[in-house]
Amino acid sequence: MPERTVPEYLQQFDEPSGYLDFARFGPVSAQVRDALVGSASAIHHRGWDALADLDAATGECARTAAGLLGCAPHEIAFVGSTSHGMFAAAHAFGAHTPTAHTPTGRPSRAPGTTAPGTVLASRADFPGALYPWLRAAGNGGLAVRLMDGPVTADAVRAHLDEGVRAVSVCAVDAATGFRAPLAAIKEVIGPQRVLVVDAVQALGAVDLEADAADVLASGGQKWLRAGWGAALLLVRDRVADRLDPGLGGWSGVLDPIEAPDHPRPARPGAVAHTLTNPDGPAVAALGAGLALVRNTGIERIAALIDGALDALLDAARAVGARTPGATGSGIARFRLPGADPQAVHDALTRAGLATTLRGGWIRLSPHASTDPKTAAARLSEALHAARAA
């Protein structure tokens, strides 16, 4: 049973009532604030002695993340951001499929092999999920084959061939709120290919099909409301022997300090893909955000988010707005026919409503702490004013 009731959960937050932009950044919870302040205080007063507490918080964060994602704690590592995690994933595919490991921990290469293979990705996905593959391809990694539109099981099936080694997808599209069918995509590509998921627009907001993801990256600054500086990186054991620690640094190898011979063998688990030790206070904050979701229940949180978004969309439609693609992800968009989108967005800003304007559409992304009646009334009033201007 959840350890927090919904009222207890909602008491954690104190953002402005017109804040509707959690897909961009989520103001942190009191629990996260306390974790950050506590970490800073410990470092201030205790110096190096505080590191043991930070290490313990990192271990607890890994266990919490593992519980939410259905994996073992050693399959979780911590990096600086979602983009960092996606770059680590993209550079984990060398020019050849690993078949064995040498004493140095590096995969052996079959002589004479050449083609690294292909990753499928959508040109419509957020650039943070696309550029890691483009840069890796430029350095000899997987070739990138771009698909149009949302990543669906049928779209992936149409592009599959023997050269495809991985599929990259955003679990929730940042612009439209489209939820990728992760389980269906994984079923199509099968166990021999790797499904890489950018989950930053999903984790903490929806009941994520995490079991389908072989590799997953997510920061805490959006729906987890944990601020910047740390992201979790999931690398499941079932694909570990097919991945190189392409961005792995000294923190990802065994005995990097005292041993004279380099490169050293990779450490087991996801930590092999880390550049350096994580930001301890940021990981403690991420752990606090994850624990708040675990202790409240993602189903409860998602239901509150859906209710707030439905109220906002109803208010927008009542003024004549177009609202395509509502998908139960916490993100939706609208536009007023015949009105300049920038002028409408400016009117919302003047009314104290924080939203995002992108591609001529205004994006709404409330959270569980958004009061549906208050936010919908303010949106209605602002849109009527924009319509009359």
N, C-alpha and C positions, 0 to 999 in steps of 0.2 A: 504494500500500500504506500502511496505517496506520503512523505513525511511532512509536507507542507500543504495546508489548505489553500484554496484559491485566494481568499482574502489575505492570508499571510504572504502569499507570493506577491500579490499586487502591492502590498505595503513596502516592497523592496524598491519601488520606483517613484521618481519625482520629476519627470521631464515635463516641459510645457504641454498644456492640453491640446495644442494645435500641431504637435510634432507627429508627422505622418511619413517619415522618411527613414524607416529602419532598414530598408534595403541598401541605404547608403552608409548609415552609421547608427548604432543603437546606444543611447545614453546608458551608462553602466548602472548596475543594481547596487544597492547598499552593501550587499555581500561582497561584490567585486571591489567596491571602494574600500571596504574594510581590509580586504586581502592586500590591496596595493599599499594602503597606509601602514598596515602591520609589517609588511615586508620592508618598506622604506625605513620604518622605525627600528626594526631589528638590525638592519645594516648600519644605520646611524649610530646605535648604541653599542652594538656587539661586534661589529667588524666581521672578521673571518668566522667567528663562532656562529654567525647567522647562517652560514652556508649549509650547515647540517639541516636546519629547518627548511631551507629552500629546496634542498635535495629531497627531503621527505615530502614536501608539497608537490614536487615534480612526480614522484612515484604515485602519490594519491591521485594526481590529475590523470596519469596514464591508466590507473585502475578505473577511474570514473568514465573516461572516454571509452575504454574497452567494454565496460558494461553497456554503454549506450549504443556502441557500434557492433556488438556481438563478436568480439575478438579477444585475444589474449593480450595482457599488458605489454609484453615484449614486441607485439606487432604495432605498437604506437611509439612514435618519436615526436620531438618538438622542434619546429623550425621557426623562422621569423615571421612568416606570412603565408597566406594561401599561395601567392605567386611563387614564393620560395619552394613550397612543397611541389607545385606543378613543374617547376624547373628541375627539381630533383627527380621527379617521375620521368620527365622527357629525356633526361640525360642518363637514365638507368638502362636505356636500350642501346647497347653498343651495336657495332656493325655486324655482329654475328650473334647467334643464339648461344648463350652459355650452356655448356654440356657437362663441365666438371670444374673443380676448383684446384688450383695449384697450391703448394705449401704457403705461398704468399697471400692466399685468399683471393687472388684474382682469377676469374673464370678462364679456362683454357679455350683456345680458339681452334676451330677446325681449319687446317691449312687449305688455301685455295678458295675459301668461301668469300663472297663479295657483298651481295645485296643485303642491306640492313633490314629491309621490309618497309611497311607502310603503317601509318597511324591514320585513322579516320577521325575527322573533327568537323565541326560546323563553322562556316564563316559567320553565322549569326550569333555564335556564342560570345560571351564577354571576352575582350582581347586578352585579359589576364590568363585565360585558359588556352589561348591560341598561340601567343608569342613564345612560350616555352618550347613548343614543338617546332615552330619556325626557326628559332635560334639553334635548337639541337640539330635540325635537319641541315642547317648551314655548316655545322661542325661535324658532319658525317653521320648523324643519327638517322632515325626513321624518316622516310619521305612523308610529306604531309599531303593527304588527299582530302580536299575540302568538299563538304556536302552543303547543299542549300537548305535553308529552313530549319525547323526544329529536328533534333535527333530522336527519331522514333525507331522502333524495331524494324519496320518495313524499310525505312531509309537506309539503315545500316545493312540490312540483308541485300539490298540492291547494289551495294558497293563492295560486298565481300568478295575476296578472291584469296588464293593461297598466299599471297604476299602480305596480307594484312596481319599484323602482330598485335595491334592495340586499337582501342577505341577510346577517345577522350570526349567527355561530355560534362556540361554543367548540370547538376541535379535540378536546379531551378534557374530558368532564364531571368537575368537581371532586368531586362527591359519589359518583357511581356508576362512573366510569371509562369510560363509553360513549365510543367513538371515532366522531366524525362522519365520514361518507364524503365528504370534501371534493371529490374528483374527480367523484363521481356528482352531488353538488349543483351543482357548477359546470356540468356538462354539461346539467343540467335548466334552469338559469337562463339559460345562454347568454352570449355575449360582451357583449351589450348591458346586462347587469346586473352589479353589483359584488358580489363575495363578500368580506366582511370577516371576518377570523378572529382570535379571541383564542387565542393558541397557548401561553400560559404553562404550561399543564398538559401540554404535548406536547413542546415543543422541548427536546431533550436526552434524552428518554426513549423516544420512538417514531420510527419512520421516517415522518416527516410528509409528507403529500401537498401539499407547499408550492407546487408549480406551479399548483395550482388556486386559490390565494389571490390576489386582486387587491390587497388591503390586509391586512397582518398585523401584530400587535403582540405582543411578548413581553418580559417582564422576565427577569432572570437569577437571581432569588432561590430558585427551586424546583429543577427538575431540572438546570439548568445549573450550579448550586452556585456562583454568582458574586456573591451578596449583593444588597443593595438599591441604589437610586440611579440605575440606568440601565436602559433598555429599548430594544430595536430597533423601529423602525417601517418596514415595507416598504410602499412605494407603487409599484406597477408602472407603467411608462411607458404600458402599454396602456389604463390608465384615468385617467391624469394629467389629460387635457384635459376630463374630466367632473367634476373635483373642484375645489372652492374651498379656498384656504388659510384655512379658517374660524377656526382658532386660531393661524394663523401670526403670529409677532411679528417683531421687528426682525431676528432671525437668519435669517428666511426670505425676506428681500428683498435686492435688489441695491443696493449702495452706500447703506446706511441712515444713515451718519454725515455724510458730506460733502454729499450731494445735498439741495437745499433743498425739493424738492417731495415731498409724501407724499399718498397711499401710493405707495411705490416698486414697481417690477415684482417679481414673485415670482422667487426663484431657481429654476433648473431642478432637478428631482428631488424626492426625498422631503423634503429639508431645508426646502422651502417651508411645510411643516406644523408646524415647530417654533416654540416660544414664545421660546426663548433658547438660548444655547450650552449644551451638555450638561455634566454633571459629569465632568470629565476622569478623575479617579481611578476613578470608578464605571464609566466606559466601558472603561478599561484592564482592570478586573476582569472585566467582561462579555466582553471580547475574549479574556482568558485562559480563561474558562469555555468559550467557543465553540471556541477552538483545541484545548482538551483533547478535546472531542467529535469535532472533525474529525480529529485525529491518532490517535484510538483507533478510531473507526468507530462510527456509531450502531447498526449491526446488532449488533456485539459488546456494546455497552452494554445495548441493549434485551433481548438474550438473557439477560444476567445478571439484569436486573430481573425478567423473566418467571420465571426459575428461582426467585428468592427469593420472589416472590409465590405461586407454585404451592406451594412448601413450606409457607408460612404458611397458605394456605387448606386444604391437606391436614390440617395439624395442627388447625385450627379445626373442620373437618368431623368429625374423629375424636372430638371431644368433643361432637358433636351440633349444631354451629352451622349456621345457614342462611347460604349464601354465593351470593347471586344475582348474575348479571351480570358475571362475570369476562370481560374483553374484551381482554386483552393490552396494556393501556395503562399498567401499573404501579400502577393504583388498583383496589381492590376493597373490599367491605364485608361485614360479617357481624353476626349477632346470635345470642344464645343463647336459644332458646325457653324461656319460663317464668322467665327471669332479668331482673332490672331492668337496663337498659342502662347507667345511671349507675353502678350498683354494679359491673358488669363492667368498665367503663372505669376506675373507681377501683382495682380489683384489678390491672389491667394497669399502671397508673401506679405502684402500690406495688412491682410486680415489676420496675420499671425499663424498661418498654416505653412508648415515646412513640407514641401514636396520636391520632386525632381522633374525637370523638363528635358525630354530627350526625344529627338527625331520628330518633333511636332506633337508629341503626346505627353500628357502629365501623368506621372507615375504616383500611385498611392501605395504606401506600404506601412500600415499601422501595426501595432503590436498588441499583445494581450492587455497591456496597461492603458490602451487607448479607450476612453469612454465613448461608446458608440453614439449615444444621443447628442452629447456635446459636440463631438467632432463633426457629425453629420449636419447638425444645425449650423455650425460655423461655415462648413463647406457650402451648404445651400445658400446662405446669405451672401457669401463671397461670389458665388457663381451668378446669382441674380444681379449683383452689382456689376459684375463683368459683362453680363449680357446687356445691361442697360447703358453701359458706357459708350 
